Amino acid sequence: MYNTFGNIFTLTTFGESHGEAIGGVIDGMPAGIKIDMEFVQNELARRRPGQSKITTSRKEPDTVEFLSGVFEGKSTGCPIGFVVRNSNQHSKDYDNMVNLFRPSHADYTYYNKYGIRDHRGGGRSSARVTVARCVGGALAKLALKQVGIDIQAYVSQVGSIALDKDYTQYDLSKVETNPVRCPDEETARQMEELIFKTKGQGNTIGGIITCVVKGCPVGLGQPEFGKLHAQLGGAMLTINAVKGFEYGDGFDMVSHYGSEVNDVFVNENGKIKTKTNHSGGIQAGISNGEDIYFRVAFKPVATLLMEQETVDIHGNPVIYTARGRHDSCVVPRAVPIVESMTAMVILDNYLMNKTTRL
């Protein structure tokens, strides 16, 4: 259960970190969309391990194979089946944790819920599984491109190092010019140094990703329980290591008066707009045509390459040290995952909106 995301545009995923493959089925993809394979593969490459000295050294080609739903380079409107095969598993790295519960991992909860767990790399709970989300997100982006909607995420904070301006003050075209995926060159350098230093200590550190949606039309989102920001927040909180979500000015609003943060409407050359955008492009749970922007907080990765105390499945105290290849900061590789989940939410709501009025 609960391996399917979406309402009209849906993604059902399968696979484990050290299984044969990660894969999925995408349904509801509009017909006639050109499937740009170079673009899709580039999206997977942005998430792929082994990109730089600050990421895990696991090497995976992450080549997607489409099994159905694509004909002569275009979507047919039928379900799109795909697989991304695993090729570089080091399962023996996890032999020392078969019978113990790693701190802040899924080991304890999975074992108690199902009575069985795949200890190799976390199995189904591994961030490796997010490769399927990037396939779904890539296809959603291709569809959204047809209607002028663009999605761009970037790293805005690592540890205590943070950008001090909002997204409008940065050139987001520079996001892919450094391994941290931060649009400010100097801040990116400091972030990279911190991640590399943390990795050398066998430790981990968290961070924040900011995401911006441009070109979103008015009217996406549903009343009451289908509010657009609730859907976006729910989507982000399904991503491994995510601990927080805020849109617009978020928590900063609590220290202001309503007169300071209300977004006043104005008539700009015959088009109604808001003078400011404290609401983050969403009002009453429905997009208002302004940029949608939000922030996603990621905790430090739970796998530390240092001694930790825990217990085994019988409750006996154990000291263990993780082995293997792991990210010391997941945030740079999570940028395309945040974009992918955003793209699927926006496309799903765009398609749902087509059914609400003639």
Secondary structure as UniProt FT lines:
FT   STRAND          4..5
FT   STRAND          10..15
FT   TURN            17..18
FT   STRAND          21..27
FT   TURN            31..32
FT   HELIX           37..47
FT   TURN            53..54
FT   STRAND          64..66
FT   STRAND          70..71
FT   TURN            72..73
FT   STRAND          74..75
FT   STRAND          80..85
FT   HELIX           91..97
FT   TURN            98..99
FT   STRAND          100..101
FT   TURN            103..104
FT   HELIX           107..114
FT   HELIX           120..125
FT   HELIX           127..130
FT   HELIX           131..145
FT   TURN            146..148
FT   STRAND          150..158
FT   TURN            159..160
FT   STRAND          161..162
FT   HELIX           167..169
FT   HELIX           172..177
FT   TURN            179..180
FT   HELIX           185..200
FT   TURN            201..202
FT   STRAND          207..214
FT   HELIX           224..226
FT   HELIX           228..236
FT   TURN            237..238
FT   TURN            240..241
FT   STRAND          242..247
FT   TURN            248..249
FT   HELIX           250..255
FT   HELIX           258..261
FT   STRAND          265..268
FT   TURN            269..270
FT   STRAND          271..274
FT   TURN            278..281
FT   STRAND          282..283
FT   TURN            284..285
FT   STRAND          286..288
FT   STRAND          292..298
FT   STRAND          307..312
FT   TURN            313..314
FT   STRAND          317..321
FT   HELIX           331..353
FT   TURN            354..356
//
